[in-house]
Amino acid sequence: MLDARFLRATGALVIALSMSAALAQSPAGPKPAASWGSGPNRFSLATGSPGELGLLEQLATAFAKANDATVVWYKAGSGQAMKLLQDRKVDMVLAHAPPAERKAVADGWATGRRLIGSNEFWIVGPPEDPAKIAAAADAADALRRIQSSGAKFVSRGDNSGTHQKEMEIWRAAGVTPGGPGYIVTKDFMTASMRRANDERGYFLTDSSTFIAEKRSMPNLKLLFRGGEILANPYHTLYLAAPTPGTPVARKFGEFLLSPEAQALMREFGKAQYGEAMYNDAAVTAKQIKD
């Protein structure tokens, strides 16, 4: 028979280990996904796909070298990124959620919203296109066709800029998405796209990610694109009440609009994928009214 003291000690150890695990998993703060440079002029920013796809690394490396800086990246969709900014956990964001960005500025806690460039949103899906969205009149019609056909549609469902855009299009379509074919991942762009590929479903993606991943997604084809609603502009945002890293972050924001950075953005992806993955600010400004 086990000694009572041993049982009590074992129980206490199990509780302590459980508490430690819970603390390790608690939202005490996000961990950086990467950093570039090693200089004393340090700041942090949050964004999603530009970091995942490598554009941010090129831009941050060039900036860090020229400014004796360290750039720390937190991987987050626009909704989460803006929450990190509001909670003063990062010094700036590169967001692609214009309505939320405008509201943050109007509410007074964010400032410095400037257009730096863009890509597009595309609707991809099975090559056989069971919902016939390739013949859709616009993006709203495409989503109506998907819902009415009962075809699968994969949603990020994470309040990212992509998810916010998806919900905007559903509203324009006059449709509330749902049913067994509506699959919510709560995950990032590439992982969600892979789910659509595996499920042979439709997916709203940013064009840059699809360009980078399409070779590994044989069950997905670009089926619908075009229209202002599918433009995907990126903007800078900072806190109205500055953080210690804000001055360097603002300097990085200015760098993003420099000829060097804009050229990097225009050329990014061409060598590897044979086509550009982003538009610069000048081209974007002609495409959107925002």
C-alpha positions in Angstrom: 0.0 0.0 0.0 1.4 3.4 -1.0 2.4 5.8 1.7 0.0 8.7 2.2 2.8 11.2 2.2 4.0 9.8 -1.2 0.5 10.2 -2.6 0.2 13.7 -1.4 3.6 14.6 -2.8 2.8 13.0 -6.1 -0.5 14.8 -6.2 1.1 18.2 -5.5 3.7 17.5 -8.2 1.0 16.7 -10.8 -0.9 19.9 -9.9 2.3 21.9 -10.1 3.1 20.4 -13.5 -0.4 21.1 -14.7 -0.2 24.7 -13.6 3.2 25.1 -15.3 1.7 23.7 -18.5 -1.3 26.0 -18.3 1.0 29.0 -17.7 3.1 28.0 -20.7 0.0 27.9 -22.8 -1.6 31.0 -21.4 -1.8 34.2 -23.5 0.9 35.9 -21.5 2.2 37.3 -24.7 3.0 36.2 -28.3 6.4 35.0 -29.3 8.3 36.6 -32.3 8.3 34.5 -35.4 11.6 36.0 -36.7 13.9 38.9 -36.4 16.4 40.5 -38.7 19.4 42.7 -38.0 21.2 43.0 -34.6 21.5 46.8 -34.2 20.4 48.8 -31.1 17.6 50.6 -33.0 14.9 48.0 -32.3 11.2 47.8 -33.0 8.5 45.2 -33.5 5.8 44.8 -36.0 2.9 42.4 -36.7 1.7 41.2 -40.0 0.7 38.0 -41.8 1.4 37.0 -45.4 4.2 39.5 -46.2 6.1 37.8 -43.4 5.1 34.2 -44.3 6.1 34.7 -48.0 9.5 36.4 -47.4 8.8 39.9 -48.6 9.1 41.3 -45.1 12.5 39.6 -44.6 13.9 41.4 -47.7 12.5 44.8 -46.6 13.5 44.4 -43.0 17.0 43.2 -43.8 17.7 46.1 -46.1 16.4 48.6 -43.5 18.3 47.0 -40.6 21.6 47.1 -42.5 21.2 50.8 -43.4 19.9 51.9 -39.9 21.8 49.7 -37.5 18.5 48.2 -36.5 16.7 45.1 -35.3 13.3 44.3 -36.8 11.2 41.8 -34.8 8.3 40.2 -36.6 5.1 38.8 -34.9 3.1 36.6 -37.2 -0.5 37.7 -37.0 -3.5 38.3 -39.2 -4.7 41.9 -39.4 -7.3 41.5 -36.7 -4.9 40.0 -34.2 -2.1 42.3 -35.3 -4.2 45.4 -34.6 -5.1 43.9 -31.2 -1.4 43.5 -30.4 -0.8 47.1 -31.4 -3.7 48.4 -29.3 -2.3 46.3 -26.3 1.1 47.9 -26.9 2.8 44.6 -27.6 4.1 45.7 -31.0 5.2 49.1 -32.3 3.5 49.0 -35.7 1.4 46.8 -38.0 1.2 46.2 -41.7 -2.6 45.6 -42.0 -4.9 44.8 -44.9 -8.3 45.4 -43.2 -9.3 48.9 -44.4 -12.6 49.3 -42.5 -11.0 48.2 -39.2 -8.0 50.4 -39.9 -10.1 53.5 -40.5 -12.1 52.8 -37.4 -8.9 52.5 -35.3 -7.8 55.9 -36.6 -11.3 57.5 -36.1 -11.4 56.0 -32.5 -8.2 57.9 -31.8 -5.9 55.0 -30.7 -4.1 54.5 -34.1 -2.4 56.8 -36.4 0.0 56.9 -39.4 -2.2 55.0 -41.8 -0.4 55.1 -45.2 -0.7 52.9 -48.3 2.5 50.9 -49.0 1.3 48.5 -51.7 -1.1 45.7 -52.4 -1.9 42.3 -53.9 -5.3 40.9 -54.8 -7.8 38.5 -53.4 -8.6 35.5 -55.6 -11.2 32.8 -55.3 -9.6 29.4 -55.9 -11.3 26.0 -56.0 -11.5 22.6 -57.6 -10.5 22.6 -61.3 -13.9 21.1 -62.2 -15.6 24.1 -60.6 -18.8 22.5 -59.4 -20.4 25.8 -58.4 -19.5 27.3 -61.8 -18.0 30.5 -60.3 -15.8 31.1 -63.3 -18.9 32.4 -65.0 -19.9 34.6 -62.0 -20.7 38.2 -62.6 -18.8 39.4 -59.6 -17.3 38.1 -56.3 -20.6 38.3 -54.5 -22.2 36.2 -57.2 -19.3 33.7 -56.9 -20.0 33.2 -53.2 -23.8 32.9 -53.8 -23.1 30.1 -56.3 -20.9 28.3 -53.9 -23.4 28.4 -51.1 -26.4 27.5 -53.3 -24.5 24.6 -54.9 -23.6 23.0 -51.5 -20.0 23.0 -52.5 -17.3 23.1 -49.8 -15.9 26.5 -48.9 -13.0 26.9 -46.4 -13.0 30.0 -44.2 -10.1 31.1 -42.0 -12.7 32.4 -39.5 -9.9 34.2 -37.5 -10.8 37.9 -38.0 -7.7 38.3 -40.2 -7.9 40.7 -43.1 -8.8 37.8 -45.4 -11.6 36.7 -43.1 -12.9 40.3 -42.8 -12.9 40.5 -46.6 -14.7 37.2 -47.0 -17.4 38.4 -44.6 -17.7 41.7 -46.6 -18.3 39.7 -49.8 -20.9 37.5 -48.1 -22.7 40.6 -46.9 -22.6 42.0 -50.5 -24.0 38.6 -51.6 -26.9 38.9 -49.2 -26.0 35.4 -47.9 -25.2 34.1 -44.4 -22.6 31.3 -44.9 -23.1 28.0 -43.2 -24.0 24.4 -43.6 -21.9 21.2 -43.6 -19.8 22.5 -46.6 -18.7 25.6 -44.7 -15.3 24.7 -43.1 -13.8 27.1 -40.5 -10.1 26.5 -39.8 -9.1 29.3 -37.4 -5.7 29.1 -39.1 -3.3 31.1 -41.3 -3.4 31.5 -45.0 -1.2 28.6 -46.3 -2.6 26.1 -43.8 -6.2 27.0 -44.7 -5.4 26.8 -48.4 -4.0 23.4 -47.9 -7.2 22.4 -46.2 -9.2 23.6 -49.2 -6.9 21.6 -51.4 -7.4 18.5 -49.4 -11.1 18.9 -49.1 -11.5 20.0 -52.8 -13.2 23.1 -51.6 -13.2 26.8 -52.6 -11.1 29.4 -50.8 -10.5 33.1 -50.7 -6.8 33.6 -50.8 -4.4 36.5 -51.4 -2.8 36.3 -54.8 0.7 36.3 -53.4 0.2 33.2 -51.3 -1.4 31.3 -54.2 1.4 32.2 -56.6 3.9 30.8 -54.0 1.9 27.7 -53.2 0.0 26.6 -56.3 2.6 24.1 -57.4 1.9 22.1 -54.2 -1.9 22.6 -54.4 -2.9 20.4 -57.4 -6.6 20.4 -56.4 -6.9 24.2 -56.6 -7.2 26.5 -59.6 -7.7 30.3 -59.9 -11.4 30.5 -60.8 -12.4 34.1 -60.1 -10.6 37.4 -59.8 -11.2 41.1 -60.5 -13.3 44.0 -59.2 -12.4 46.6 -56.6 -13.9 44.6 -53.8 -11.0 42.0 -54.4 -8.3 44.7 -54.1 -6.0 44.0 -51.1 -4.2 47.1 -50.0 -1.7 47.2 -47.2 -1.3 50.1 -44.8 1.0 51.1 -41.9 -0.4 51.8 -38.5 1.2 53.0 -35.2 -0.1 53.9 -31.8 -1.3 57.5 -31.2 0.3 57.2 -27.8 3.9 56.1 -28.9 5.7 53.1 -27.6 9.5 53.2 -27.1 10.0 51.6 -30.5 7.7 53.9 -32.4 10.3 56.3 -33.7 12.3 53.5 -35.4 9.0 51.9 -36.5 8.0 55.2 -38.2 11.4 55.4 -39.9 10.8 51.9 -41.2 7.4 53.1 -42.5 9.1 55.9 -44.4 11.6 53.4 -45.8 8.7 51.3 -47.1 7.7 54.2 -49.3 11.3 54.8 -50.6 12.2 54.0 -54.2 14.4 51.1 -52.9 11.6 49.4 -51.0 9.0 50.1 -53.6 11.2 48.5 -56.2 11.8 45.5 -53.9 8.0 45.1 -53.7 7.4 45.4 -57.4 10.1 42.7 -58.2 9.4 40.3 -55.3 8.6 36.8 -56.6 9.6 37.4 -60.2 12.8 35.5 -60.1 11.4 32.5 -58.2 7.8 32.3 -59.6 8.0 34.1 -62.9 5.5 36.8 -61.9 5.4 39.7 -59.4 3.6 39.0 -56.1 2.8 42.6 -55.1 1.9 46.0 -56.5 3.7 49.1 -55.4 1.9 52.0 -53.8 1.6 54.0 -57.0 -0.2 51.2 -58.9 -2.4 50.5 -55.9 -3.5 54.1 -55.6 -4.8 54.0 -59.1 -6.8 50.8 -58.4 -8.6 51.8 -55.2 -10.5 54.8 -53.8 -9.4 54.3 -50.2 
